[in-house]
Amino acid sequence: MVYDEENILLMTPGPVPFHPRVYRAMSRTVFHHRTPEYRKTFTECVSMMKEVMQTRNDVFIFTGSGTSAMDAAIANCVSPDDKVLNILGGKFGERWAEITETFGAKSIPLDIEWGKAVKPEMVSDVLRKEPDIKFVTICHNETSTAVLNPVQEIAKITSKHGKIFIVDGITSVGGDYVYPDKWGIDILVTGSQKCLGCPPGLGMIMVGPRAWDIINKRKRIPSYYVNLRAYKKAFEKSSETPNTPAISLIYGLHEALTMILEEGYENRVRRHRLMADAVRKGMEALDLQILAEKGYESNTITALKYPEGIDDSAFRKGMQKHGTLVAGGQNHHKGKIFRVAHMNIIAEREILLLLAVAGLVLREIGFECESGAGVSAAQEVFLKNLK
Ligand SMILES: Cc1ncc(COP(=O)(O)O)c(C=O)c1O
């Protein structure tokens, strides 16, 4: 078989393709972590992470996937009697509500139809009606629907009402604009295996001063492992983590962040936006419809609706047979949509391949479309960008 697990194009929303430089960095011999040598690597990682997160606030790195950082956000800040406005609209917006309830706080859900973005006035309405809400959570780039929520606009409202704003940037940080300090985000979380380009297993959290005020005043933090007070103490004392870190992943992250900064923040975001534009135009040229509400399309992932009669499993198996892995829909979107991620080192070559293979597979499974039209449309996007 030509295309196997080691030789396939991952266009899934994490893990994504990782650069060989990152794998090489991870393959080096593991050194002990309570040493000046490791501390240097780790401290550099934290400062590069701050640069990529566009923040001067504290940033901590957990051993754990992105959800570990989400867990930390709620465990450290939210007390059992607190009211939290959880903006839903997809699987990951909903995850905040699940974690909120896990820690015994009162979740006030703001339901949004999957595929639509939250609008600022919806948030103001709830905050006016429920003035004792203390926290607002949101998923910036909702991976289950490929919707980019207007976090900058929502931050204006949460700031005006004096709420603590907690944002999941797991599929936006490193791929699209996120400015926590400028916008007024108190807690921002992300994960290694998406736009940051490092294999799965690290969760990052940015903690701003207003969140620290709350964390510092709490009598007890109901977590031993993701306890931010312990993380801050260990870092301030000796630039370390309280427990053994995932040393090989830190080596990988160091290389991945170095590559991001070599490319440059602005260039990287512009590249991700260009790739997203090419995917959208290419897929539309294949007669597929984008799920996300117009004007709120994600720049790191695209969700496409299946046309009538196209079977999800036949399509995705066909894609895989030709060496390209894409993701299906989640929850009630299962079988109705598929999702392609364009994160990290996905660029022109991969987008053109994706669209060529998608055109071929659609025809193979009986959908009448102009099979090369996706490639042509994407080429036009790239050519226009040269001008
Ligand atoms: C937006 C978003 N939030 C949270 C998560 C959960 O992250 P993890 O699977 O790394 O725990 C994901 C994973 O796909 C995601 O895309």
PDBQT file of the ligand as one rigid body, heavy atoms in Angstrom, charges set to zero:
ROOT
HETATM    1  C1  LIG A 401     -11.439  24.489  19.643  1.00  0.00    +0.000 C 
HETATM    2  C2  LIG A 401     -11.011  23.283  20.412  1.00  0.00    +0.000 A 
HETATM    3  N1  LIG A 401     -11.094  23.305  21.745  1.00  0.00    +0.000 NA
HETATM    4  C3  LIG A 401     -10.728  22.254  22.489  1.00  0.00    +0.000 A 
HETATM    5  C4  LIG A 401     -10.246  21.111  21.908  1.00  0.00    +0.000 A 
HETATM    6  C5  LIG A 401      -9.828  19.970  22.763  1.00  0.00    +0.000 C 
HETATM    7  O1  LIG A 401      -8.451  19.862  22.686  1.00  0.00    +0.000 OA
HETATM    8  P1  LIG A 401      -7.681  18.515  23.061  1.00  0.00    +0.000 P 
HETATM    9  O2  LIG A 401      -8.269  17.439  22.229  1.00  0.00    +0.000 OA
HETATM   10  O3  LIG A 401      -6.264  18.867  22.695  1.00  0.00    +0.000 OA
HETATM   11  O4  LIG A 401      -7.863  18.304  24.502  1.00  0.00    +0.000 OA
HETATM   12  C6  LIG A 401     -10.157  21.022  20.523  1.00  0.00    +0.000 A 
HETATM   13  C7  LIG A 401      -9.705  19.785  19.872  1.00  0.00    +0.000 C 
HETATM   14  O5  LIG A 401     -10.018  19.504  18.742  1.00  0.00    +0.000 OA
HETATM   15  C8  LIG A 401     -10.531  22.147  19.754  1.00  0.00    +0.000 A 
HETATM   16  O6  LIG A 401     -10.443  22.127  18.424  1.00  0.00    +0.000 OA
ENDROOT
TORSDOF 0
